[in-house]
């Protein structure tokens, strides 16, 4: 199936071709929307779909809606139930992706967060690999810095802010790289990828930028921290990372709902380690894919059966 058949739109599940917004919609004009990305994994062994950490995604969705002054009129439980119902109607037998989107749906002219109608939609799509995770990717340090919290906060998945990510990703692709790494707005420290968090391995330590270095507070990032601590007895260091630390790292990898766990083989044409996927990255990647398909009992609470 190339396209979904249904969407939750204006309070009900309808055929997706009927889910349409007016060209005057405020969120289309000014980027005044907030969204989430949630993965659903198909377990071929038991022919079952599992939505991964759905409650946590919707909890972040509702919390971050406060930043945009969007009133989501559904509880976390209601949003989860709607999502499961949508996925059941689609009947995917492959990995898929859920996109909830809350937005200013009014037709008023003007970039403001008040005095507008608001609404929410959810749709799902089949989705495989955002990046090829079977091999290492090449990245560059982007000339486009991450936007600071006091401009458009990166911790909230605000639709308009992803122009920043688009500049970074496009620059990387045009210059022959697979992805971009982004510095903080002051240029002092590493922030994240164009749309994913980053981890560094150095001398047996697992290190990632703190939430105050203009990053998305990632659900997959949190998953990696827990997997490393529980299974490899590694406490992750959350601290600022200098650009040149990347050049002498033993391992680097991206993580995110889209990116999953994606090993980095070079930064600015400098090889990371031997340029291949590192041993800790490989272990965490294997653990991650077992966890998301509900193959590790202690993480079953992260998986919602469809």
N, C-alpha and C positions, 0 to 999 in steps of 0.2 A: 504494500500500500504506500503510495507516494504522498498522500495527503490525509489529514484527519477527516472524519465524517461529521464530528460534532464539536460544539463549543458551549460553555456556560456563559450566557450573555444576557444582560438585563434581567437577571434573576431566575433564568431557567435554561435548561439544556435544549438547544435547537440545532438543526442542520447548519454546519459551519458556513455555508454559502449565504445564510440569512443573517449572519453576525457581521453587521456593517456599521461603520461610524461615519458621521457627516464630515465632509472636508473642512468644515469650520470648527471642528472639535478643538478645544483649548489645548489638550495634551499633544495633539498633532502639530499645532502651531508653535508651542513653546516648550515641549518636553516635560510637561508637568504630570508625569506619571511615575510610578514605582513598580518594580517587578521582582519576580523570583525565577530561578531555574531549578527544577527538581528532576532527578533522574529516576526512572523506573527500569529495573533490570529483569530480563527474561532468564530464568533458570531452566536450561534445556533438560536437565536431569529429571526434574519433577514437573516440568511443563507449567510453571507458575511465574507470574509477575510479582515483583516486590518493589514497592516505592521506598526509596532510601531516605531516611531521616526527614520524612515529610512534616512531622509536627514541628521539628526544629526550624525548618525552612519557613513554615507559616508563622511561627513565633517571631522570627526575625522580620518577616514581611509586615506583621502588625506593629511591631516596635518601630521599625523604620518609617512606617507611614506617618508617625507623629512628626517627623522632620518635615515632611511635605504637607502636613496639616490635612491629610486625607483620612476620612472616617470610614474605616472598613466595618461594615455592619454585620459581618459574619464572625463567628467564633472560630478558633483553630479547629475544633472538632467538626464544625459544619464545613469548613473549607476542605478538610481531609475527606469527608464523606462525599462531597461533590466531586472531588478529584477521582476517587475510587470509582464512583458511578460513571464518570466520563471514560475512564480506562476500560471498564467492563464493556461499555458500549462499543468501544473501538476494537477490543479483542486482539490487541497486538500479540504476536508471537515473536517478538524481537525487542531489543532495548528501545526505550522511548523517553520522551522528555516532556515535562509539564511546564507551561508558562502561565502563571497567574500575573495579572496586570491590573493595578488600581490606578485610576486616573481622573483628571478633571474632564468630565464629559460634556460640560456646558459649551455653548457656542459664543461666549463672550470674547470680544477682542481685548487683549491686554494681558501681560505676564504677571499674574498675581495668584496667590494661593487661597484666597477667600472670595466668597460671593459667586462661586461656580457650582454647578451640579457635579456630582461625583458618581462613579460607578466602578464596576469590577468585571473583568472577564477572565476565563481560564480556557486554554486549549491545550491539546497534546499533539505531539508529532513523533513519528519514528525517528530515532537518532542513534547513529553508530559513534564512530570516533571523531571528536572535534579536532584532535591532533593525532598523528600516527604514534601510538604509545609503544609500538614494538621496537622502535629504534630511537636513537637520540636525535634531538633537533638542534638547529643552529639559531642562536639569538644574538641580537645586538642591543646595546644601550640606546634607547630612543633619544632623539633630540627634543621630543615633546615630554615635558615633565608631567607628573601626576598633579591633578588639581588639588589644592589644599582644602582642608576641612572648612575653613572660613569662606570659601568661595562656593564650591558644590561638594558636599561631604561624600567621599568615596565609600564610607561605611554603609551608605544607603544605595541600593541599586536604582538610582534615579535615571529614567530613560534619557533625558537630555544630556546627562553627564557622559554617556557612552560615545559622544562625539570625540571626547578625549581619547578613549580607547581606539576608536576608528583611525584617528591620526597616527597613533603609535603602531598599530597592526599594519596599516597600509604602507607606512614608511618602511617597515621591516621587509614586507613582501616585495616592494619595489626595488629594494637593495639586495635581494637574493637570500634573505633570511626567512626562517619559518615563523619566528615570533620576536617580540620586543620585551626587554626588561626596562622598567621605568624608574626614574629617580624621584625623590620627593620634590615638592615645589621649590625648595631652597637649593636643590641640587646636591645636598650633602650626603644623602643616604639612599640605599636601594629601597624602593617601595614594594612593587609587585610586577607581574607581567601586564600585558594590555588588558586582560580580563581574567586573571588567575593569580593566586598566591605563589610564593616561591620559598623553597627550603634549600639550605646549604649544609653539606656535611664537611667537617674539617676536624681532623685528629680525633675521630670517633664521636664528635659532638654534632648534634642536629640543631641547626640555628635557623630562625625565621624572624623577619621584621616584626616589631611590636604593632599593636593596633593603633598606636599614636603616630605611626609613620605613613599615614594616608593610605591605608589598605582597606579592602573589604574584609569584614570579620567573617571569614569563610567557614562554612559548615564542613567542607572537605578538609580545610586546614585544621579544624578542631578534631576531625576524625583521624588525621595523620598523627597529631600529637598524642591522642589516646592509644592508637595502635602501637606507636613507638614505645610508649611508656609501659603498656601492658605486656607486649610480646618481645620487645628487645631490651627492656629495662633501661631505656634511654629517657632522661628528662630533657625535654626540648628547651633550649635557651631562646627566649624572645627578647631580642636586642637589635639595635640598629646595625646595619651592615654597610660597610664602605664599598664603593664600586670596585676597587682593586682587589678586595677580598674574593670577589667572584673569579678573578683570574687565577687565583692560587687555591681554589677550593678542591677538595677531593671528589665531591659529587654535588650536583645541583639538579633540582627537579621542580617543575611546576605542579600545582594541584588546584583542582576546582571541579565543580559539578560537570562542566563541559570538558575541561582538560583531563579530568580524572587524575592519574599520576603519570606525568610525562617527563622522561629524563632529558636533561640538557647536555649536549655533547660539546658545545663550544660557545664562548661569549666573545663577541668582537674578534672573531677568527682565532681566538686563543683556546686550545683544547682544555676541557675540564677533565682532570685526571688523565686517563688514557683515551678519552673521547668516547668511551663506551658506557653503557648503563652500569652504574656502580652497584656493589653488593647490597648496601642498605636500601637504596632506591628499589632494587629488584624485590627484596623481601617485603618492603612496604607495599609495593604494587600488587604482589601476589596476595598479601593479607587483605588489601582493600577489595580486590575482586571476589575474594571468598566471602568477605563480610557483606558486601552489597547484594550478593545472591543468597543470603541467609544460609551460608554453609559453616558459620562459626556460631555455636549456640549462645555464647555469652554476649553476642551482639545482635541477637534476634530481635531485641527491643527496638533496634534501628530500622527494621524492615516491616513494612505494612503489606500484607498479602492482598492481592487484588482478587 
